[in-house]
Amino acid sequence: MDRRDFIKTMGVVGASVLPARSLRAEEIEDKSVEFNGILVDTTRCVGCQNCSVVCAESHDLPEPDLDKMFEITGNRPTTPEQWTTISRFEVDGEEIYVKKQCMHCNQPACATACPTKALLKTEEGPVIWRGDKCMGCRFCMISCPFDIPKFEYDSANPRIMKCVMCWEKIKEGEQPECVANCPEEAIIFGTRRELIDEAKSRIYSEPDRYVHEIYGELEVGGTGYLYLAGVPFDQLGFKEDLENEAYPQYTKTFLYSVPFVITLWPAFLLALHNATKRDETDREGGM
Amino acid sequence: MEVIMKEKPIIVQEGKRFIKFILSELKPKGKLLTPFNIFAAIVIGVGVILIAIRFIYGLSSVTNLSQEFPWGIWIGFDVITGVAFAGGAYVLTFMVYILRLEKYHPIIRITVLNGFLAYVFYAGALLLDLGRPWHVINPIIGNSFGVSSVMFLVAWHFMLYMMAEFVEFSPAVAEWLGWRKIRKILAGMTLGAVIFGITLSTLHQSGLGALFLMTKGKLHPLWYSEFMPILFFISSIFAGLSMVILEGSISHKLFAKRMSNEIKRSHNDIVMGLSKICAGALFVYFFLKVLVFIHENSWVHLNTPWGYWFLLEIVGFVIIPLRLYMLGSRNKNFTLIKVAAVLALVGIVLNRLNTSVIAYNWQNFGAYVPTWMEIEITLTVILVEIIVLRWIVYRMPILTESPAWALPEKMRDRVQKIFLVKEKAKEEEKEQWKVSTM
C-alpha cells in the first residue's frame, strides 16, 4: 500500500464515518421523562361523538358526518379530515363505542421511520407532525402498526394528518379538547403513570365490569393512549398480535451494523486490492 | 507583454472550439424519425403532461395510492426494483478493481454508466412520489437529521453513491472532451470511488430490505423476516449481473457499430463467467430463503393462496433460473443463459413488489392496482434514461476503445520507460496548451 492510497482511503473512511457516527437507533433511555397520556374507558362511552366534533373545530377540520357511525359496525379508520372517530361494536347484543385515534406510542415507529424528524415524540407525550420538515415520503404510514398517519392525496401541498393530542394546549397546562369536552368522563388526561394506577384501581374495585388488561400498557413498548374494556379487546377491533417490543428495536440491529460495515469494509477492500497485485510494474489506471 | 498578447487569443480560440464541439455533439447523430423515436416522443410527451397534472392536483390525480397502500409501483418498481437492477455496477467494480479479474474490464464502463443512469433516473423518480419534494434537501442540509431512520440512511447513500459512480465514470467524459490532465486526476480517484461505492452499495442494497423491518404484522409473514436486509443484498448481486447479461446482448445488437473488437471478442467469455456467478448467488439466496422459511416456521402459510403465490416466486423465478444458469454455463448455451437472466429479473420484480406493495397490508381487504398513468410515467422515466444512455454511448468511449493517449503503457522496458515518460511528459505539457481548454 503506498502512502497515497492510504491517505485516500483514510479520507474516504473518515468522510463516511462522519454521518455514520450519528446513525444509531434512537430510544428514549431517560426514564425520568413522564409522558402524558389519555385513558379511555370504553364502558363509559355512550357514543355521543362530541370528541370528534370539538376535535374538528379546534384543528380547522371539516365538520364530521355523525351519521356514519350508525352505518357500519366495526372499526372506523381515521381520515385526513377526521383525526378521532367513534367505532360502534355489537358484542352479545350490547353496543360498545370505542374512540380511535393516534396511540401516541412511547417509542413510535413513525418517528423512528421519519428521515427528517417531521414526526416527533415530544417530551410532553404527544407525537406531533411538523410541516416544515416533512418531505412526504410516507414511510411513517408504512411503519405505523396502527395505520394511523393519513396523507392528503388530493392536495398539491399534502400534509400528514393525525391526532396530535392538542400539544399546544398541553404545553399551556390545559387538557386536550376531546378530554375537556367529554360529557361522560369516559376519557381522562394525566401522566401515563397516574393513568395506569387509575385504570388498575378501576379493575380492582370492579373486577366483573372490566377485562383484566389495559390495552396500551405494554403493547409496542407502551402507548400514550390506554384503554379499559368490558369485553376482550380483539372483539373491539384492537390488534392483539402486536408484540411488546418497541418498534425501534426492529431496525436497531441493522443500524448498529452500519458503522462496522462502513469502517471495516473499505479497509478490507483495499487490503484485497493490494493482495491481488501481480507485480510492482503493474500500473493503476482509470477505467 | 508579448507573451500575454499571444496566449490570450489561444484561450479564446480554445473556448470557442469547446463550445462549438459541445454544440455539434448535442445534435442527434442518426435519423430522427425512427419508429423507436416516434414511440418515445409520444410516451414522453404524454408523461410530461401527466407529471404536470400530478404536481398541480396532487398524487390522487394520477395514482391509485391510498391510505392503506401508501407506496405503489413508483416506489416498489422504479426505486426498489430499479436499484437492485443497478447492482451490477458495484459487483463488477469489485471484480475488476479489487479482485483484478481483467477479463471483465471491457464491459466495466458500460456497466457503471448503466448503473449511474439507473440511480439518477430511478432514484430520481422518487421525487415524483414525494408529497412535498421541495423538502427533499431537509435530510441532507442538517436542519433535521432523522438519524434513527433507515430511510435517512438510504437517502444519504443514494446521493453519495451517485457521486462515487460519476467519479468512476468520469475518465470517459474527460476522454470525450480531450482533457488529458483532468483525465489523469480523475483516473487516480477511481480506486477510492470504487471502494467507497462498494461499501455504500452493501449498505443501501441491504438498507432497502431494512426499510420493511418495521412492517412486522403488516407484511405477510412469508415475506417478512428479520433477515430481509441480507436477502435484499444477496439478491442484488444476481439481479445486477442478470441485468448486465441482458443489457450486453441488447447493446450487441443496438450499438454493434460503436463496439470495440475487444468487447466483441470477449463477450461470450464474459457472459459465461457472469452466469456462473449468478448461479452461485442464486443458490446462496435460495438456501437462505429456505433457512428463513424454516426458522420462521412458516409451514402453516404454505397451503393458502399467499403460499402458492410465494411458491411461484421461489420455484418459478429462483429455482428455475438457478437451474438454467447452471445448465447454460455447463453446455455453453447462450439462449438458456438469456432466458435464465430474464426469469431471475422477473423474480426480483416479484419479490420487491411483493414486499413493498402486494403482500404489504395483506390483511386489509382492499388492494392496490396501478393506474395506466402510473405505468405511463414509469415508462417515460425508462425511455428518457435509454435516450440519455444512447446519446452518451454514441459520443463517449464507452464501448469503443479509449483514445490512444489515454491508454496505459505497460509494455515498455524499464529504462526506456523512465526516459520516454520524462520526454513525453514534457511534450504533453506543451501539447496540453494547444489541445486542452482547461
Interface residues (C-beta under 8 A of the other chain):
Chain A: D5 K8 T9 G11 V12 S16 P19 S22 L23 R24 A25 E26 P77 T79 A109 T112 A113 C114 P115 T116 K117 A118 G131 D132 K133 C134 M135 G136 C137 R138 F139 M141 I142 S143 P145 D147 K150 F151 E152 Y153 D154 S155 A156 N157 P158 K239 D241 L242 E243 Y247 P248 Y250 T251 T253 F254 L255 V258 V261 I262 W265 P266 L269 L270 L272 H273 T276 K277 R278 T281 D282 R283 E284 G285 G286 M287
Chain B: F55 I56 Y57 G58 L59 S60 S61 T63 L65 S66 Q67 E68 P70 W71 F94 Y97 I98 L99 R100 I108 R109 V112 L126 D129 L130 G131 R132 P133 H135 V136 N138 P139 N143 S144 F145 G146 V147 S148 S149 V150 M151 F152 L153 A155 W156 L160 E168 F169 P171 A172 R183 L186 A187 G188 M189 T190 L191 G192 V194 I195 F196 I198 T199 L200 T202 L203 S206 G207 A210 L211 F212 L213 M214 T215 K216 G217 K218 E226 P229 Y360 N361 A406 P408 K410 R414
